[in-house]
Amino acid sequence: FEPVSPEFHGKEAIRIRNLKKEYRKGKHEKVEALKGLVFDIYEGQITALLGHSGAGKTTLLNMLSGLSLPTSGSVTIYNQNLSEMQDLEEIRKITGVCPQFNVQFDILTVKENLRLFAKIKGIQPQEVEQEVQRILLELNIQNIEDNLAKHLSEGQKRKLTFGIAILGDPQILLLDEPTAGLDPFSRHRVWSFLKEHKAGRVILLSTNLMDEADILADRKVIMSNGRLKCAGSSVFLKRRWGLGYHLSLYRNEVCDPEKITSFINHYIPDAKLKTENKEKLVYTLPMERTNKFPDLFSELDKCSGQGVMSYDISMSTLNDVFMKLEGKSTI
């Protein structure tokens, strides 16, 4: 677990302690969905929950939004206990939830749905219309404001559900795969909104999109089988799990892999050949060896006589980390 930077000390907005959730399966069998989670979520950060289907992400989000009670353990949100009914009511007033399933009344238009949920959320009557217009503009859905919800595409329904979650400018956002089914433009619009509004807020989202977590989240929490595996920034996770850069060398038939590997190891002794085929050689280069890269690249530029036609370098992705944590060596 990566220690948080000093600027976030004292900004622990959500504290999760020994959180467990059990479900009954049949008469005698119990299934543990969450197995004693302990971690904090900070104000001013976007935190992403990552994990395979069944890892416990939705179970955790359902508990934080008050839809499900823990079997044991505790959750406090801004020092209020989620298990206390009085505290739960206060927490709900400042929380916006985007569940995994879309939320709308099919017989109402987009604008009517937003108006209704604004009233349910307790937004002052004189402010409802202004707030509805803000959401329509923010998500660029003015062109469908008079369309019935039942006639919307899945992507449009997802945008409406996200719009309902952000009504009233809540301090806490709990988002379960908020961009699922969105086109790239709409996805980037949601990302921009979250980045622009993270100051002074708590944003927790689950996603199956590794690029989304990499680009958007300040902190990634990887879950597996109801447990936490690790938490930290992308750079920390890549360093911690021994992943740095991928150097791809595009070769012809003259290229001798042993000679090239020896040549690369002269500059970076701990470089490792990861993939070898007729078209290319792929090496992993440790992150802490970046100071050696200029010399290596300078010499690689002179290697056409050894069968190296061209090369490129890329940083390991969050997906590489995720797959390694799940015990798989190939992507």
C-alpha positions in Angstrom: 0.0 0.0 0.0 1.4 3.4 -1.0 1.5 5.9 1.9 -0.6 9.0 1.0 1.2 12.3 0.5 1.2 14.7 3.5 -1.3 17.0 1.8 -4.0 14.3 2.4 -3.3 13.7 6.0 -6.4 14.5 8.0 -8.6 14.2 4.8 -9.7 10.7 5.4 -13.3 11.1 4.4 -14.4 7.4 4.3 -12.9 5.0 6.9 -13.4 1.3 6.3 -12.5 -1.0 9.2 -12.6 -4.8 9.2 -15.6 -4.7 6.8 -17.2 -8.1 6.1 -20.2 -9.2 4.1 -21.7 -12.7 4.0 -24.5 -14.0 2.0 -26.4 -17.2 2.5 -26.3 -19.7 -0.4 -28.9 -22.3 0.3 -29.7 -23.4 3.8 -26.3 -24.1 5.2 -23.7 -22.5 3.0 -22.3 -19.0 3.4 -20.5 -16.9 0.8 -18.1 -14.2 1.9 -18.3 -11.3 -0.5 -16.0 -9.0 1.6 -13.4 -10.4 3.9 -12.3 -7.8 6.4 -11.5 -4.8 4.3 -9.4 -2.0 6.0 -8.6 1.2 4.1 -9.4 4.9 3.8 -10.7 7.0 0.9 -9.6 10.6 0.8 -11.3 13.9 0.0 -9.8 15.6 -3.1 -8.9 12.4 -4.8 -10.5 10.2 -7.4 -10.2 6.6 -6.2 -10.8 3.7 -8.6 -11.9 0.2 -7.5 -10.5 -2.5 -9.8 -11.0 -6.2 -9.9 -12.5 -9.1 -11.8 -16.3 -9.7 -11.8 -17.1 -11.1 -8.3 -14.2 -9.3 -6.6 -16.5 -7.4 -4.3 -16.6 -3.9 -5.9 -20.3 -3.6 -6.3 -20.9 -5.1 -2.8 -18.7 -2.4 -1.3 -20.3 0.4 -3.2 -23.8 -0.9 -2.2 -22.7 -0.8 1.4 -21.2 2.7 1.2 -24.4 4.0 -0.4 -26.5 2.4 2.4 -28.3 -0.2 0.2 -26.8 -3.1 2.1 -25.7 -3.6 5.7 -22.3 -5.1 6.6 -22.2 -8.5 8.4 -19.5 -7.0 10.7 -17.0 -4.1 10.8 -17.6 -0.4 10.4 -17.7 2.4 7.9 -17.6 6.1 8.9 -18.1 8.9 6.4 -17.0 12.3 7.6 -17.1 10.8 11.1 -20.7 9.7 10.8 -21.4 6.0 11.3 -23.1 4.3 8.3 -24.8 1.8 10.5 -26.6 4.5 12.5 -30.0 5.4 10.9 -29.7 9.0 11.9 -26.2 9.3 10.5 -27.2 7.4 7.3 -29.8 10.1 6.6 -27.2 12.8 6.9 -24.8 10.9 4.7 -27.4 10.4 2.0 -28.1 14.1 1.8 -24.5 14.7 0.5 -24.1 11.6 -1.6 -24.8 11.0 -5.3 -25.0 7.3 -6.5 -24.6 6.0 -10.0 -25.5 2.3 -9.7 -24.5 -0.4 -12.2 -28.0 -0.5 -13.6 -29.6 2.5 -15.2 -32.1 4.5 -13.2 -35.0 6.2 -14.9 -38.8 6.3 -15.2 -39.5 5.1 -18.8 -42.7 7.1 -19.1 -41.0 10.4 -18.3 -38.7 12.5 -20.6 -35.1 13.1 -19.8 -35.9 16.6 -18.4 -38.8 15.3 -16.4 -36.6 12.5 -14.9 -34.1 15.1 -13.8 -36.8 17.4 -12.3 -38.3 14.5 -10.4 -35.0 13.3 -8.9 -34.0 16.8 -8.1 -37.2 17.1 -6.0 -36.5 13.7 -4.4 -33.0 14.8 -3.5 -34.5 17.8 -1.7 -33.2 20.6 -4.0 -35.1 23.8 -3.3 -38.1 24.2 -5.7 -36.9 27.6 -7.0 -33.5 26.0 -7.9 -34.7 22.9 -9.6 -35.0 24.3 -13.1 -31.6 25.9 -13.0 -30.0 22.6 -11.7 -31.7 20.6 -14.4 -30.4 23.0 -17.1 -26.9 22.7 -15.6 -26.9 18.9 -15.9 -28.3 19.0 -19.5 -25.4 21.4 -20.5 -22.8 19.6 -18.5 -23.5 16.3 -20.2 -24.4 17.7 -23.6 -27.9 16.1 -23.6 -30.0 19.2 -24.4 -30.9 17.6 -27.8 -32.7 14.7 -26.1 -34.2 16.5 -23.1 -37.8 16.0 -24.4 -37.2 12.3 -25.4 -39.0 9.7 -23.4 -36.5 7.6 -21.4 -37.9 4.4 -22.8 -36.7 5.5 -26.3 -33.2 6.3 -25.3 -30.2 4.3 -26.4 -28.2 2.4 -23.6 -25.5 5.1 -23.8 -28.0 7.9 -23.4 -29.6 6.1 -20.4 -26.2 5.8 -18.8 -25.6 9.6 -19.2 -29.0 10.3 -17.7 -28.2 8.0 -14.7 -24.9 9.8 -14.2 -26.7 13.1 -14.5 -29.1 12.0 -11.7 -26.1 11.1 -9.6 -24.5 14.6 -9.9 -27.8 16.5 -9.3 -27.4 18.9 -6.4 -23.6 18.9 -6.6 -23.1 16.2 -3.9 -19.9 16.1 -1.9 -19.6 12.3 -2.2 -19.9 10.4 -5.5 -20.2 6.6 -5.5 -20.1 5.5 -9.2 -20.4 1.9 -10.3 -19.0 1.6 -13.8 -20.3 5.1 -14.7 -19.0 5.1 -18.3 -20.1 1.6 -19.3 -21.7 1.7 -22.8 -20.6 5.3 -23.5 -19.0 6.4 -26.7 -15.4 7.8 -26.4 -16.6 11.4 -26.6 -19.2 11.0 -23.9 -16.7 9.0 -21.8 -14.1 11.8 -22.0 -16.8 14.3 -21.0 -17.5 12.4 -17.8 -13.8 12.1 -17.1 -13.4 15.9 -17.6 -16.3 16.6 -15.2 -14.9 14.4 -12.5 -11.4 15.8 -12.8 -12.7 19.4 -12.7 -14.9 18.7 -9.6 -12.7 16.5 -7.4 -11.5 19.3 -5.2 -13.3 19.2 -1.8 -15.1 16.0 -2.9 -14.9 12.3 -2.4 -15.1 10.3 -5.7 -15.1 6.6 -5.7 -15.7 4.7 -8.9 -15.5 1.1 -10.0 -14.4 0.4 -13.6 -13.4 -2.6 -15.8 -11.5 -0.2 -18.1 -7.8 -0.1 -17.1 -7.1 3.0 -19.3 -9.9 4.8 -17.5 -8.4 4.1 -14.1 -4.9 5.0 -15.3 -6.0 8.3 -16.8 -8.6 9.4 -14.3 -7.9 8.0 -10.8 -5.3 9.4 -8.4 -5.4 6.2 -6.4 -6.2 2.7 -7.6 -7.5 0.0 -5.2 -7.2 -3.5 -6.6 -9.6 -6.1 -5.1 -9.7 -9.9 -5.5 -12.1 -12.4 -4.0 -13.4 -9.9 -1.4 -9.9 -8.8 -0.3 -7.7 -5.8 -1.0 -4.5 -6.7 -2.9 -2.9 -3.3 -3.1 -3.6 0.5 -3.4 -1.6 3.4 -4.8 -0.9 5.5 -7.9 -0.1 4.0 -11.3 3.6 4.7 -10.9 3.7 3.1 -7.4 1.9 0.0 -8.6 4.2 -0.4 -11.6 7.3 0.0 -9.5 6.0 -2.2 -6.7 5.2 -5.1 -9.1 8.4 -4.9 -11.0 7.0 -3.4 -14.2 8.7 -0.5 -16.0 9.0 0.0 -19.7 8.6 -2.2 -22.8 11.3 -1.8 -25.4 10.1 -3.3 -28.8 12.8 -3.9 -31.4 11.5 -4.6 -34.9 13.9 -7.1 -36.6 14.8 -8.8 -39.9 16.3 -12.2 -40.6 19.8 -11.0 -39.9 19.0 -10.2 -36.3 20.6 -12.4 -33.6 18.5 -12.3 -30.4 21.4 -13.4 -28.2 23.7 -10.7 -29.5 21.1 -8.0 -29.2 20.2 -9.1 -25.6 23.9 -9.0 -24.7 24.2 -5.6 -26.3 21.2 -4.3 -24.3 22.4 -5.8 -21.1 25.7 -4.0 -21.5 23.7 -0.7 -20.8 20.9 -2.1 -18.7 22.1 -5.4 -17.0 18.6 -6.2 -15.6 16.8 -5.8 -18.9 14.9 -9.0 -19.7 13.7 -10.5 -23.0 10.0 -11.0 -22.6 8.8 -11.8 -26.1 10.6 -13.1 -29.2 9.1 -13.8 -32.6 10.0 -13.3 -36.3 8.9 -9.7 -36.3 10.2 -8.3 -33.0 11.9 -8.7 -29.7 10.3 -7.1 -26.6 12.3 -6.3 -23.5 11.3 -5.1 -20.1 13.4 -2.3 -18.7 13.2 -1.3 -15.0 11.8 2.1 -14.2 14.8 3.1 -12.2 17.1 2.7 -15.2 15.7 5.6 -17.2 19.1 7.5 -16.8 20.6 4.8 -19.0 18.1 5.1 -21.8 19.7 8.0 -23.8 23.0 6.0 -24.2 21.1 2.8 -25.1 18.9 4.6 -27.7 21.9 6.4 -29.2 23.5 3.0 -29.9 20.3 1.4 -31.0 20.1 4.0 -33.7 23.3 2.6 -35.2 22.1 -1.0 -35.1 20.5 -1.4 -38.5 23.5 -3.6 -39.6 22.6 -6.0 -36.8 19.1 -6.5 -38.1 17.3 -4.0 -35.9 15.1 -2.0 -38.3 13.4 0.3 -35.8 12.3 0.4 -32.1 9.8 2.0 -29.8 9.4 2.2 -26.1 6.2 2.3 -24.0 5.5 2.4 -20.3 3.9 -0.7 -18.7 0.2 -0.3 -18.4 -2.1 -0.7 -15.4 -3.4 -3.8 -17.2 0.1 -5.4 -17.0 0.0 -4.8 -13.2 -3.5 -6.2 -12.9 -2.7 -9.3 -14.9 0.5 -9.9 -12.8 -1.4 -9.6 -9.6 -4.0 -12.1 -10.8 -1.1 -14.5 -11.4 -1.0 -14.5 -15.2 2.2 -13.8 -17.1 0.6 -13.0 -20.4 -1.8 -10.2 -21.3 
